[in-house]
Amino acid sequence: MSSLLKMGAKRQLFLMSSSTVHGYEYLQHAENDMSAFFKKNNVQKVLFVPYALTNHDSYTEKVATVLQRWGFACEGIHRKSDPVQAVKEAQAIYIGGGNTFLLLKSLYERHLVQAIHDRVLNQSVPYVGSSAGTNVATRSIQTTNDMPIVCPPSFDALNLVPFNINPHYLDPEVGGTHKGETREERIAQFHELNDASVLGLREGSTLLVDGERATLLGQKSARLFRRGREPEEFESGTDLSFLLKE
């Protein structure tokens, strides 16, 4: 699947590490930035994709309650008789978190991978992702933290950006007794066989993509992993546009 933008199209992405952050209510940590993102793109109604969890009605209601409080209408794609047509008509697409394998399998089964890719990259439809929804926005889901509870037909994802993201990135606990693999070690294993850069987004962090400009938002720094190179730390507010050109 090509990730080249159609002439004149402008990619608009709001990719959160998580929807829940310690000390905040659901989505509260992103309220100002996400509201500004929707308003900038003249969004009044959001199409929510709840396929990363099994209770679609409950999940959609949870998200809709928050968005409506902020002044935005929200409807669940699972209530549409033709999900592809719903994507074609959407003002904005928001894919929530849960299990990344279940999510991607559901997107393939409903013929939504190409449909969402085309709407976002060729028609500038704003896209919001959280956790699993951020995973599927990237090249592949190979750097998710989730268990493969189902098997999608491919690990290839929406390819809205030419790199991978690891949401909920965790640093090794200083003085901790856990001797299992760290997140950094797992990403290093990914790089033994794959060359895609991986952006480790700590909880509360968001990557905002506006056309060919990418900016790190939130209260936490992010950690970038590239094959054959030492990891790099980037503070909130950093311009990460170079990642879109890799």
Secondary structure, 3 states (H helix, E strand, C coil): CCCCCCCCCCCEEEEECCCCCCCCCCCHHHHHHHHHHHHHCCCCEEEEECCCCCCHHHHHHHHHHHHHHHCCEEEEHHHCCCHHHHHHHCCCEEECCCCHHHHHHHHHHCCCHHHHHHHHHHHCCCEEEECHHHHCCCCECCCCCCCCCCCCCCCECCCCCCCEEECCCCCCCCCCCCCCCCHHHHHHHHHHHCCCCEEEECCCEEEEEECCEEEEEECCCEEEECCCCCCEEECCCCECHHHHHC
